[in-house]
Amino acid sequence: QASTGRRLTPRTHVTSKDGYWEVVGGQKSGGIRVRLGEDTKSILCRDRLKPGAVVKSVMKLADRMNYEKISGDGPNYGWVSIHLRGMDLMRPFTGEVPLFRA
């Protein structure tokens, strides 16, 4: 059989109760802002975490979350706001993700 040249990435099922979140905000701005520290005045990362990215929560403090990116585009780790001005930027995620981060 001829190879299609596509590599299959092993996937696993995760749930929101395990601390997984999806970026749903930043549709018009190209993603949500990521900072290096918990404080909203800490150093801002150059890149944004893009809509559709899936992250795992490392720590939550009030409406701020320290994350590690599992899939999608944007910084591999940092701090984000879960809500901004009454709008959801992040929402709990249940679904399939790559077993290994690229």
Solvent accessible surface area in square Angstrom, and as a share of the most:
residue,aa,sasa,rsa
1,Q,237,1.05
2,A,101,0.78
3,S,103,0.67
4,T,116,0.67
5,G,68,0.66
6,R,200,0.73
7,R,224,0.82
8,L,171,0.85
9,T,72,0.42
10,P,72,0.45
11,R,132,0.48
12,T,49,0.28
13,H,111,0.49
14,V,11,0.06
15,T,34,0.20
16,S,44,0.28
17,K,177,0.75
18,D,73,0.38
19,G,18,0.17
20,Y,30,0.12
21,W,31,0.11
22,E,35,0.16
23,V,2,0.01
24,V,33,0.19
25,G,8,0.08
26,G,17,0.17
27,Q,129,0.57
28,K,207,0.88
29,S,64,0.41
30,G,36,0.34
31,G,0,0.00
32,I,8,0.04
33,R,131,0.48
34,V,0,0.00
35,R,46,0.17
36,L,95,0.47
37,G,20,0.20
38,E,69,0.31
39,D,81,0.42
40,T,76,0.44
41,K,179,0.76
42,S,28,0.18
43,I,123,0.63
44,L,75,0.37
45,C,27,0.16
46,R,223,0.81
47,D,72,0.37
48,R,70,0.26
49,L,0,0.00
50,K,75,0.32
51,P,46,0.29
52,G,42,0.40
53,A,0,0.00
54,V,8,0.05
55,V,0,0.00
56,K,72,0.30
57,S,23,0.15
58,V,94,0.54
59,M,94,0.42
60,K,100,0.42
61,L,81,0.40
62,A,107,0.83
63,D,55,0.28
64,R,23,0.08
65,M,0,0.00
66,N,29,0.15
67,Y,1,0.00
68,E,76,0.34
69,K,23,0.10
70,I,28,0.14
71,S,29,0.18
72,G,44,0.42
73,D,95,0.49
74,G,23,0.22
75,P,24,0.15
76,N,69,0.35
77,Y,145,0.55
78,G,2,0.02
79,W,25,0.09
80,V,0,0.00
81,S,21,0.14
82,I,6,0.03
83,H,81,0.36
84,L,85,0.42
85,R,214,0.78
86,G,80,0.77
87,M,138,0.61
88,D,77,0.40
89,L,24,0.12
90,M,2,0.01
91,R,120,0.44
92,P,79,0.49
93,F,31,0.13
94,T,79,0.46
95,G,15,0.15
96,E,88,0.40
97,V,3,0.02
98,P,27,0.17
99,L,91,0.45
100,F,137,0.57
101,R,109,0.40
102,A,143,1.11
